[in-house]
């Protein structure tokens, strides 16, 4: 941000010199007037050096995290509630932020605000940082004159969103760890352990049982073809990522991961909780029903659920009730459909959606707490089968060798 030197006079007529960081000369003059100083001369001195280019700053060039957006929203709420002007608030956030991309976005927003544009259109220039729901909430806040309330609701929603994502990561961490551990164990056994026993059995000359011959054949295949298998595995991951980045691939993957045994149901209900909470927040803030459904469909981070939500929007546009369209999607439990029906009858759909979100949150919390007890029997069976195969394949020939001796 440019550094400006200025000369001015205070309320008593005393001459004052100084320097100040700001986006433009007009912003400097505005800040001086707000502090009781009448500017006489303002000149751009030099370009203020940005944050030091260090490894930590370089790493901070990544997209802002949820923590960064929560901090930004809460700061905006606090500053606007205190009556601090918009440009001055953003200037302070630029100086306090540690994320390079967020700083660049804030500078761009500041220049557009100084040119007379509103905040929501400035945020819309950065769709990779601010979701459609975020932008819509700010726009409604600007139109109703309750912008600070919008930022407060956004910060609360983002905090809940972070908590939901942490729940999903917790649910996935244990099964992923188990699968990776078993895969590594199988690779080590086939490449390094079984060949040693195979060499020992070959020297003994004993007749090998079929279990041992199967293990040795698998081991020989691994030892001979592991480089090709590794390349195929890496190539498969790259191809899968490329496919998932396509529109159809993203839809199919989002649909499939909801059907993963045990974990998929947790992800599904956590996503529905996210939808219900964001939908409630949009309605509470005054976003029209149709627009709220469109905006929320873009913010649930699941193309399959998004398609269902857009189906609800189509039904509402045809004149059907929200309860009926929600029931046709088959996304919600009968209890939730009843809550929606009560919400429509009483005109409190937003409050009922909060209840829906809390209902699914409780179920997700319960399932995550019991996830280990659900996965452990499967893990015990898998490990038991592996141990049985290894025991039969290794110890049966050793017993035969003992008889020969």
Secondary structure, 3 states (H helix, E strand, C coil): CEEEEEEEECCCCCEEEEEEECCCHHHHHHHHHHCCCEEEEEEEEEECCCCCCCHHHHHCCCCCCHHHHHHHHHHHHHHHHCCCCHHHHHHHHHHHCCCHHHHHHHHHHHHHHHCCCCHHHHHHCCCCCCCHHHHHHHHHHHHHCCHHHHHHHHHHHHHHHHHHHHHHHHHHHHHHHHHHHHHHHHHHHHHHHHHHHHHHHHHHCCCCCHHHHHHHHHHHHHHHHHHHHHHHHHHHHHHHHHHHCCHHHHHHHHHHHCCCCCHHHHHHHHHHHHHHHHHHHHHHCCCCHHHHHHHHHCCCCCHHHHHHHHHHHHHHHCCCCHHHHHHHHCCCCHHHHHHHHHHHHHCCHHHHHHHHHHHHHHHHHHHHHCHHHHHHHHHHHHHHHHHHHHHHHHHHHHHHHHHHC
